[in-house]
Amino acid sequence: MALGAAVVAGSFSYIARQYRGLHDQPAGPPEIELKESMTHEDYVNAFASLPALPEVAAEIGSVRSHLNQFHARKNAVMQTINDKFSTSEMTYHRFHGVTVEVEKLFYANVKSILSKLKLLYSHIAEKGADKRILPPHVVQERERLKHEYIQNIRNYIGLNEEIILKLDRLLLEMIKLETVDLSSVESLTCLQEIDKLIQHTKYYRD
């Protein structure tokens, strides 16, 4: 009886391991839609619907936070521009124009992150073969690619963190500004830094 029970228990244990093994296999990559034109809400919804992926859980959380932070900062900057300057003033158009360019840059970075995540999810989902039967160099190359995708994502996150900080600085400088003279505005350090960031990124992307 004891032997029979042990055999049955062993069989159930084996079946359970096989069942878990099947369900531990990576699911297919999620459907990540990258439209040519995407709104803030499109990006929020896209990141909200991403399934959990331990390798980039912190990074996805950062992007979600950045989307909320940037939206709030941009609205605050635009409100301050409208309250402080007249649309007939060159200063108004200078601040408004740089804010629009920063917005384009921020969302271009978010879109690049989404594109890299799409590749990463696909890359991980395709890793169905047992590492023990793959040549070591293939396993190493897969790991190298995965880390490269993740590093690219982190680079874009770093850029967007910098953008948010510069918007904070711009908002503070605008609030303190006591003149609408364009030459005085052009001398603002934060405005010059934003200009450099925009030009550098445009050159890099081109």
Contacts in CASP RR format, 6 or more apart in sequence:
PFRMAT RR
TARGET T0000
AUTHOR 0000-0000-0000
METHOD contacts of the structure
MODEL  1
MALGAAVVAGSFSYIARQYRGLHDQPAGPPEIELKESMTHEDYVNAFASL
PALPEVAAEIGSVRSHLNQFHARKNAVMQTINDKFSTSEMTYHRFHGVTV
EVEKLFYANVKSILSKLKLLYSHIAEKGADKRILPPHVVQERERLKHEYI
QNIRNYIGLNEEIILKLDRLLLEMIKLETVDLSSVESLTCLQEIDKLIQH
TKYYRD
25 128 0 8 1.000
26 124 0 8 1.000
26 125 0 8 1.000
26 126 0 8 1.000
26 127 0 8 1.000
26 128 0 8 1.000
27 51 0 8 1.000
27 125 0 8 1.000
28 121 0 8 1.000
28 125 0 8 1.000
29 118 0 8 1.000
29 121 0 8 1.000
29 122 0 8 1.000
29 124 0 8 1.000
29 125 0 8 1.000
30 49 0 8 1.000
30 50 0 8 1.000
30 51 0 8 1.000
30 121 0 8 1.000
32 46 0 8 1.000
32 50 0 8 1.000
32 114 0 8 1.000
32 117 0 8 1.000
32 118 0 8 1.000
32 121 0 8 1.000
33 46 0 8 1.000
34 111 0 8 1.000
34 114 0 8 1.000
34 115 0 8 1.000
34 118 0 8 1.000
35 42 0 8 1.000
38 46 0 8 1.000
38 107 0 8 1.000
38 111 0 8 1.000
40 67 0 8 1.000
40 71 0 8 1.000
40 107 0 8 1.000
43 67 0 8 1.000
43 107 0 8 1.000
43 110 0 8 1.000
43 111 0 8 1.000
43 114 0 8 1.000
44 64 0 8 1.000
44 67 0 8 1.000
46 114 0 8 1.000
47 60 0 8 1.000
47 61 0 8 1.000
47 63 0 8 1.000
47 64 0 8 1.000
47 67 0 8 1.000
47 114 0 8 1.000
48 64 0 8 1.000
50 60 0 8 1.000
50 117 0 8 1.000
53 60 0 8 1.000
53 120 0 8 1.000
53 121 0 8 1.000
53 124 0 8 1.000
55 120 0 8 1.000
55 124 0 8 1.000
55 146 0 8 1.000
55 150 0 8 1.000
56 117 0 8 1.000
56 120 0 8 1.000
56 150 0 8 1.000
56 153 0 8 1.000
59 113 0 8 1.000
59 150 0 8 1.000
59 153 0 8 1.000
59 154 0 8 1.000
59 157 0 8 1.000
60 117 0 8 1.000
62 157 0 8 1.000
62 161 0 8 1.000
63 110 0 8 1.000
63 113 0 8 1.000
63 157 0 8 1.000
63 160 0 8 1.000
66 110 0 8 1.000
66 157 0 8 1.000
66 160 0 8 1.000
66 161 0 8 1.000
66 164 0 8 1.000
67 110 0 8 1.000
69 164 0 8 1.000
70 103 0 8 1.000
70 106 0 8 1.000
70 160 0 8 1.000
70 163 0 8 1.000
70 164 0 8 1.000
70 167 0 8 1.000
73 164 0 8 1.000
73 167 0 8 1.000
73 168 0 8 1.000
73 171 0 8 1.000
74 99 0 8 1.000
74 102 0 8 1.000
74 103 0 8 1.000
74 167 0 8 1.000
76 171 0 8 1.000
77 95 0 8 1.000
77 99 0 8 1.000
77 167 0 8 1.000
77 170 0 8 1.000
77 171 0 8 1.000
77 174 0 8 1.000
78 96 0 8 1.000
78 99 0 8 1.000
80 171 0 8 1.000
80 174 0 8 1.000
80 175 0 8 1.000
81 92 0 8 1.000
81 95 0 8 1.000
81 96 0 8 1.000
81 99 0 8 1.000
81 174 0 8 1.000
84 174 0 8 1.000
84 177 0 8 1.000
85 91 0 8 1.000
85 92 0 8 1.000
85 95 0 8 1.000
85 180 0 8 1.000
86 92 0 8 1.000
87 93 0 8 1.000
89 180 0 8 1.000
90 182 0 8 1.000
91 180 0 8 1.000
91 181 0 8 1.000
91 182 0 8 1.000
91 185 0 8 1.000
94 182 0 8 1.000
94 185 0 8 1.000
94 186 0 8 1.000
94 191 0 8 1.000
95 170 0 8 1.000
95 174 0 8 1.000
95 185 0 8 1.000
95 191 0 8 1.000
98 170 0 8 1.000
98 191 0 8 1.000
98 194 0 8 1.000
98 195 0 8 1.000
98 198 0 8 1.000
99 167 0 8 1.000
99 170 0 8 1.000
101 198 0 8 1.000
102 163 0 8 1.000
102 166 0 8 1.000
102 167 0 8 1.000
102 194 0 8 1.000
102 197 0 8 1.000
102 198 0 8 1.000
105 159 0 8 1.000
105 163 0 8 1.000
105 197 0 8 1.000
105 198 0 8 1.000
105 201 0 8 1.000
106 160 0 8 1.000
106 163 0 8 1.000
108 205 0 8 1.000
109 156 0 8 1.000
109 159 0 8 1.000
109 160 0 8 1.000
109 163 0 8 1.000
110 156 0 8 1.000
110 160 0 8 1.000
112 152 0 8 1.000
112 156 0 8 1.000
113 153 0 8 1.000
113 156 0 8 1.000
113 157 0 8 1.000
116 149 0 8 1.000
116 152 0 8 1.000
116 153 0 8 1.000
116 156 0 8 1.000
117 153 0 8 1.000
119 149 0 8 1.000
120 146 0 8 1.000
120 149 0 8 1.000
120 150 0 8 1.000
120 153 0 8 1.000
123 142 0 8 1.000
123 145 0 8 1.000
123 146 0 8 1.000
123 149 0 8 1.000
124 146 0 8 1.000
127 142 0 8 1.000
131 139 0 8 1.000
159 201 0 8 1.000
162 197 0 8 1.000
163 197 0 8 1.000
166 190 0 8 1.000
166 193 0 8 1.000
166 194 0 8 1.000
166 197 0 8 1.000
169 190 0 8 1.000
169 193 0 8 1.000
170 190 0 8 1.000
170 191 0 8 1.000
170 194 0 8 1.000
172 190 0 8 1.000
173 188 0 8 1.000
173 189 0 8 1.000
173 190 0 8 1.000
173 191 0 8 1.000
177 184 0 8 1.000
177 185 0 8 1.000
177 188 0 8 1.000
179 185 0 8 1.000
185 191 0 8 1.000
186 192 0 8 1.000
END
